[in-house]
Amino acid sequence: MSLAVDNTASLYDITFRSSGYSYTKSFTMGSVSNGLLVVAAGMWLNGGTPPNTPSVKFGTQSMTLVTGTNTPSNGMRVDIWKLVAPTAGTANVTLTISSNMNMMGVGIISFSGADQTTPIDVSGIATGTAGSVTKSLTTTNANEYLIDATAHFSANTPSAHSGTALLNPTGLSEPFAGVQYAAAATAGSNSMSWTFPDPGDNWGYAIAAINPASGGGGGNTTGFFQFL
């Protein structure tokens, strides 16, 4: 079975939220073989101290943190979570915060044909203030998928990696958060990138590669997230 995108959704919120608040987004997981759910988020807490990593659930199923990082300053964080074999059907993706939050941008993507034992092949993080970020991962298998998240201390809109589906809001008055994904047809060095319009501002970045189930081929490679 091919590793393929099953469904996508997004959530974006720039309202101040107190610790204990839960962001929720209804999401439908298909009745698929070898299912995997991935949630990626960029966050900001005004005041310089980064927010804590939220706890994430799909319905009653708890998701596991894959990777994440804080920015050195400006109070930003990025995280990626996974859930193997999520229950088919419609339920809320819930992110419950244990610190205050000023911005939350979330991309949700489900897959069919994912490896159920080692769904994440490799992951990585980066922080910086340069005008762009490109992060390469050395993937083990052909026909994997890459998914990333960024948070950037600028209200101007970055340019996403060419050819990927993306979650990329415009015209913001707050720092930026974005998520994108793309198929990686061949094993070896594969990368994703963002180009930022305001060099010198802090950004955080996280990326993960999704393993296909044994013998799986490539699936669909296009589509778009939209902030709702």
C-alpha positions, 0 to 999 in steps of 0.5 A: 500500500502506498503512503498517501495523504488521507485528510488535512485541516488547520487551526489558527488563533491569535487571541490571548489564552490562559494556561489550561485552555484547550484549542480544538479542531474537528477532524475526520480520520478515514477508515484506512490501512496503516493509519497515522495522524500528525499534528504540527504547530507553531506557537508564541507567548508574548514577553520573551519566555517560550510557551510550554509544549501542549498535550495533544489528543485525537478524541480520547487518544493521546498523541506522542511528541516527535520533536520540538524546540524553543527560539532563543528569544521572542517567546516562540516554539514549534512542535510535531506530534504523532498518533499511530493507528488513530481511530477512524471517524470524526473527533476533536484534535485538542491541544491543551496548554499549560502556559499562557499563549498568544498565538497558535497555528496548527496543521493536521494531516492524516496518512494511510500506508504508514509504518506502524512500528517506526512511523517516523524515520528521522526528524530535526530542529533548528533555530536562527535569525537568518533570512531563510531556513533549509533543513535536510534529512537523510531519509531511509526509504523511497516515497516518504513524506516530510512535514514541518512547522515554523514560527517566526517573529514577524507579521510578514509572510514567508515564502514556503518550499516550492511545490509543497502544500502549505498552511501560510496565513497572510496579512497578520498583525502577530508573529507568523506560524506555518506548516507545510508537507511534501512527498520525498520520492527518493531515499537520501538527502531531502529538504524543506525550507522557508524564506523569511522577509525580515532577517534578524528576527528569531525563528524556530523550525521542526521537521519529520519524515514519515515512513511508508509501510513495508513495500509501500509506494508513493501516494498523492503529493499535492494539496493545500492547508488553509487557515480557518 
